[in-house]
Amino acid sequence: MAIFGADSGQPFDELNKVLQEIFTSAHMLGSYYWKKKTIERMSDEKHQEFLEQMQKHEAKFWSMTTEPDEIALKVKQAVEKNRRDYKRNLIEHINQKSQTLAPLPNGCK
């Protein structure tokens, strides 16, 4: 990270957060929501709230609405930031190195 700056790991941190969201949702769906929906009776209001929360977790895996895919958007933003930062820092690094090189002999380009 010395070449690319102290904050160059930030897009990878964002991708790690996305992975944790996915793992958390997978765990909640498998260990709580899908089991509970068949064994417990709820009031209509509680059942609606339960379904909404379950659908939030399911949406991490399946696009079920017309709204943009939250996970895909987060991944795209992290990748784009990484690409921009990498390109900017690489160009800066190359420019710094090229200034320290000895000049080329006459006739060489």
N, C-alpha and C positions, 0 to 999 in steps of 0.2 A: 504493500500500500504506500510505501515511501514515494514511489514514482507517481502514483495516481492521486495522492492526497489523502488526508485523514478521513474524509467523509466518503471515500470511494466504496466502502463496504455497505453504505446505507441501502442501495437497491437490493443487495442480498439479504439484508435484515428485513426489508419489506417482503421479499419472496418467502422468507422463513415465517413471517407472520401469517401469510396466506396459507402456507402449509399447515401451520398450527390451527388455523380456522377450519380447514378441511378435516384434519384429524379429530378435532373437537366435535365437529358436526357428525362425523362418522360414528364416533363413540356414543354421542347423545342419541342418535337415531337407533343404533343397534341395542344399546343397553337400557334406554328409557322410553323413547317415544313409540317405537314399533311394538314393544312388549306391552306398554301400558294401554295403548288404544284398544286392545282387545280384552283386557281383564278388569278394567275399572269403569264403573258407571259415573257419569258426571252430569252436572246441570248443563242446560243448553249453552249458557254463557261461558262456563268453564270449558266445555267441549270446544266451543268456537275459539277461545283463547289458546287452548291446547293445539288445535289444528293450525292456527296461525304461526305459533312457535315451531311446530314440527315442519311446516312448509318453509320457514326461514332456513332451517338446517338442510332440508332437501334441495333447496335452491342452490346450494353450494355445489351440488352434483348435477342437477337437471334444471335446465331453463324452463320454467313452468309459467312464465308471465311474459308480457310484452315489454317489461322493463329490461334495461341492459343487464347482462350477466356481471354481477358484482366481482366475482373472482377473476374472470377474464380481464375486466377493466383494471384491477389492481396489478395483475401480472403484466399487462401491457404497459402500464405506467412505470413499473419498476424496470422493465427491460429497456424502455425508451430512455429513461434517466441514465441507466447504466451505459447505454450506447452513446448518448451525448457526452457524458462525463469522460468515458474512455477515450473518445475521439479527441475531445478538447485537451485532456491531459497528455495523450500520446503526442499530439502536435506540439504542445508546449515542451515536452521532454526532448523531442527531436530537434526543435529549434535551439534549445539550450545546448544540446550536444554538438550541433553543427557550428555553433559559435566558438566552441573550444577546439575544433579541428584545425590543423594546419592548412593553409591555403594550397590548392592544387597547383601543380607546375603549369607553366605556360602551355597553352594548347589543349589542356585537359578540361573536360566539363564534368 
